[in-house]
Structure formats: structure tokens, C-alpha cells
């Protein structure tokens, strides 16, 4: 293998220019002082002298191709490396780094794989402090064996690169340097010598190393050495945005402004919209170099493109939700940059909501009673107390999954009557709220509150309020994932309860659960509506910010719709009004009946229902008591009597004032209501409550 074939154009860092060999007597004395086999001792010294002869200066060795410096490639036997001089000199290289003569680069350490840095440090009398870190990680719930591997891998390599000799000196920037090196290693021209493909590197070695670094960050966070909450983020493999300079400057300036107020996931979606539009412009309108040159026709052509062109990942055009996100994101870009008076932008909105496809407004999918009866015993029997509590709280509170996941340890107390009360954090709507909680969910919550009360983990800073919060659903020093708490647990419960359908991949069964954790929220809202809860109550429990959101549940209550529908349209129903004969004789057209089935709740008036169809246009007056489309039922009898009494009172008042025309109008209305009550078989006056004597 020639050196030319291995050459990689990688600029050498400045610090390598100061790398040097140690005095020979220093290394020879240390090797001879080791308690090892004489043959191994002599081999170490022999390979040390060969390395120094091959590389008189360490700067020359650092300038060599990485493959030559690593020495042994994956798959090669230990006794036949491609470059034995560098391979067998690894003990000497570790000695130099731990003594401060050189600073080893991360690509070399990634390519060399197993280095036994902790053993070398012990032999040299250097305590890196990893044993203390491992003990603290075990206290957070980690497995000692897996954490030993993670701490030794991360701390040892950071020590070889930075010169840090104890874990107390580690900071967040050290972790970020390694993460960046892991990402950049995938972009090397010589990666193929170490891994079959970029995909395999990212799926295996990269993923494992990032996990190790994340575990180190968790422990350092709870030690107080790093300020950022431990969150495992895989490196971003997406390429940078490519646009003309002025367009790129405007896009980056806008995204930076959005990051100040929007959640990271929201900014990612906004970036995706601008990036996609910029890529399309580059391929179809290369003459455009600023957003100021963009017209509405360009944007509409891009919308047509994303509607018809298959996506690379799926081979299908973008779905409705994805297109709505892209279009609304680009619309927001034009709207914001116009309001903020950016240079090189149109200065007005080129597209609006009407240019996005319409999404179907689905009816909330509540869980039927017979499925709940099968599912809840399985959930109650879940072994993990965290998963069990999360699903029970979702079932009985209707809270959003992220609200449950971020419950604080002091989230549970009681009303004066002893009913459990749950305090939910302000996540989506930025408003905290308290809701009653079923005793089963309260008991499950209390179990994990007891488990967490003596935990020593450091509080997290809430990203919405900035307050220090000790979260309830914590394990291994970090928040549990929503996937573990909800998706995994509910799917396992559905499998056990037999609530499955084809299409899943779990366990190779080819089926998946029919119930999602979010459907518990729909179930609570629907049950509240069916059992007569006020809209304000539904809003309070579910955390809705507008009446229209809660009104969805009031309008889809199947039992209420069925009851009202049967009251008027069922055979033999007792009804009165001009439209009563049409209903009883069955002359209503099928399309009219279909419309009434779907919209019956919308037809309600003060004293009955208006059966006027949309095709007939709006009413031109409010004389609905004599309208041919008016119908009422016995349920409205109390209102009819009250209205009749009001009309009679107004007629008397008009007579005292000498207003004959008003007297006639109010008396006619009172008589009309009286006839409606008679047709319904109701008394004109309020029935007198039965006395005890009557009862006897």
C-alpha cells in the first residue's frame, strides 16, 4: 500500500508543530521499572527504537497519512499489521501523551480503537478519577459494567488530546470537541479503510461513542461541572444550506431570530421550508440571487413541485401535513422579513393560508368502552412503575404526553374533600392547571414519588419558565423519553389485550396496537361531554385555550347526538310545529335527512330546532315560531311556558300604555306557544309539585 494512496489532504493543527520525543533515558527507565516479562520489556524497547529511527521528529509522524499512523487496519491479525512500526509503538505514544510531550488527535484514536488508556495511566501512577465518576453514575441508576467502559473511553481520550489529567477539570467544551470530531470523522476521504461505509460508521461506532459521551455529560451535569441539561443528540448529518450569499444571509438571520422565541423543533421545520425552497430555486431559477427577485409565480411553481415530486426518503410525494408545514414556514419567512424590514427580501407576503392544501379535520378518536375494559387491567399490571403511572395519568387526566413526562415531584396533592389533585406544567399553552385525578392514577403516581424522594440528582432548568425543577419521570439522571413511557408501553399493553391490527414490526409479529396513548386524551374529553360537563370544565381539564377546541368534544358526543336526533326524527316522536307534519309523513328528502343527522346540534334555537337546509339560504326574519321549518319537542316545554308567561306580561304592559298593536302581537305569540304546548301534550302552566298528602 503506497503512501500516495493513503495521503489525505487534512491541514495539520498548530499544536502538532510542538510535538516532540521524550529523552530516551526517561522512557527506557520507565519501561525497565515495569513488572512485566523480560521478553515483553525488550520488545517494547526494540519497537521504541525502531519508531524513533523511522520518525526522528513527532511532527513528521503527525504529517503522515492516518492509515500509516494507525498501523493496523480492521480485520488484520495482530502479528501482521500493515504498518508495524506505528502499531507496535502505541505504548510509547500513550506514554508521550500522558507525560505531555504530544497531544494525540481524535482521528488517530478513532482509527486505533482499543488503546487501554486507563491501564497505561495506572502503570504511570496517574489517577484520572474515573473510579469516582463510575460510582456516581451507579448512584444515578446506571449499570457499573457499561459505565466503566463509557467513562474509561471518554475520559481517557479527552486526556490524551487535551492534557486534562483528572475528571474534576472536565468541562462541556471538551465533550463538544469530541462530538465534533466524531461527526467530522465520517467526512474523511480515508474512512473506507476503517469502516465499509459511512452508513455503517454512523449506525455503529458513531452511535456508540456518542452514547458514551452523553453518559459522561449526564454525570458531569449532576456534579455541577457542565451547565447544559444532558440531552442525547446525534450529530446532524444534513449538509449546510447552499444559496447565493445574500439569500443565505437573510435566511440565517431570520432563523437566528426565530431561535430566540421558538422551540428547536419548530426552528428545524422553518429551516426545512427555506432550505427546500432555496434548493428548488438553485436548480430551476439559478438567475435569482436575492429573495427580492422572487415572485408569487416562483413560489406557486415550487408548491406544484413539492406536490408532484417524490421525496428521496419515501419515493412518494410529500403528504398533506408536510406540504402545509413547508408552505406555512415559507409564508412566515416572507411575513417576518417584511415586518422586520430586512434587506434583499420582497417586503410583503407572497403566499397565504389559502395557498396551502386543506387538511381533513378529523373527529377525535376516543377509545370505546369495550376496548377500555380489556386494556385497563393490562395497564394496571405493567411491571415498570414509571410506564404504569404515565399511562394511568394519561387515562384519567386527559393530559398531553409531554405534560405528563415533565411532571415535577410535587405535582400531587388533594382537594379539601380528599380527592387527588394533579398539577400539570404549562407546556404547549404556557399555562399551568390543576385537575382532579382518579385514585388509581394517584396511587401509581405516589409510588414513583416515593421512589424519587431520596434521589440526589441535580434539578433541571425548565426551558419555559427558567425555574429549577426536580422532575418525576427520571432515570439515569435524565428525563425518560416519551417513546419509553408511552409508545412502547401502550403497544405492549395492546399486544397483551389483543387490540392489534396488521402493519407493525414489533417483535416480528407483523401487527401493531390499535390504541395510542394520545387517544386517552380524546376519551376523557368525549366522556366529559357525554356526561353533561360544561364547556368550561372540558377546557379546564384538557387545557384548551379556546372554546372552539373544547366544542369539538361537545359536538361529537355520539350518545347526545343520538338522543336529540331520535327525539325529533325517530318514528312516533312527539313533536310540534309547522315542520312536524313533513317529518311524520316522511316527505323530507334523503339529502335533508343526511344533513340533519350530521348537523342536528347546530339547528337548535331558544325554543326548538330550525330544519332549514343550507341550500334554502338564511332566514330573512326571526319569526321562527310560525316558520315552516320550525319544530320543537317536549324537552323545551319549560322554556315554552316561560316564554308564554313573558309574552302575556308584555301584553298587559302594552295594554296599560294603550299600545293596541303591541297587545295584539304579544297575545298572538302567547297563543301560538299555547298551541305548541297542547300539540306536545303539555300543560299550559307549570305543573304543581305533588304534596305528601297527594302521594299517600
Helices and strands as residue ranges (DSSP letters): H 3-6, G 14-18, H 24-32, H 38-54, H 58-63, H 66-70, H 84-88, H 90-99, H 106-112, H 117-123, H 130-139, H 144-162, G 167-169, H 172-185, G 191-193, H 198-201, I 202-206, H 207-223, H 245-259, H 264-284, G 291-293, H 296-308, H 320-339, G 353-355, H 369-380, H 385-397, H 401-405, E 412-414, E 420-424, E 433-437, H 439-452, E 460-461, E 468-469, E 474-475, E 478-479, H 482-482, I 483-488, H 489-497, E 500-502, G 506-508, E 511-513, H 518-530, H 535-542, H 547-555, H 558-569, E 575-576, H 580-585, H 590-599, G 600-603, E 609-610, G 614-616, G 624-626, E 630-633, G 634-636, H 637-657, H 660-679, H 692-695
